[in-house]
Amino acid sequence: MRTLGKLLGILLIILGGILIASAFTQHFLERLVSGIVMGGIGVLIMVLSRQPVPQNITIKQEVELPGDMRMEILKCKSCGGAISKKDISVAQGAAVVTCPYCNVTYQMEEEPKW
């Protein structure tokens, strides 16, 4: 929609310029006023088409676990305190843990399955 507005604005500005240029041949006042009005509308449309459209972006992350999983209690590497899921966040595609007891932050590492 914004591209269409810009194209329409450019077209109206060009046509307004043609009307203003042709005003010097005959019907001076009529063509001059029409050209200025048409060019002004073209500029107005271009300005309005530049306004950013507010967007709401929702990011949803899902994790698919391969096969059967068994639950283990997560413990802090530093103090050994229990870590709950509210202490785990995702930052730049990696799971990051912040210990609620000692405030240490570290990236979770998955151990090999073999």
JORA-V259050 format. One line per field, one symbol per residue. phi: phi as a letter, one per 30 degrees, with the letter a starting at -180 (. if undefined). burial: I if it has 16 or more other ideal C-beta (glycine too) atoms within 10 Angstrom, else O. A space follows every 50 residues. Layout:
phi = ???
burial = ???
This chain:
phi = .dddddddddddddddddddddddcahedddddddddddddddddddddd ddcdbccccccbcccdidbcdbddbdddciddccddccbcbhibdccbdd cchdcaddbcdedd
burial = OOOOIOOOIOOIIOIIOOIIOOIOOOOOOOIOOIIOOIIOIIOOIIOOIO OOOOOOOOOOOOOOOOOOOOOOOOOIOOOOOOIOOOIOOOOOOOOOIOIO OOOOOOOOOOOOOO
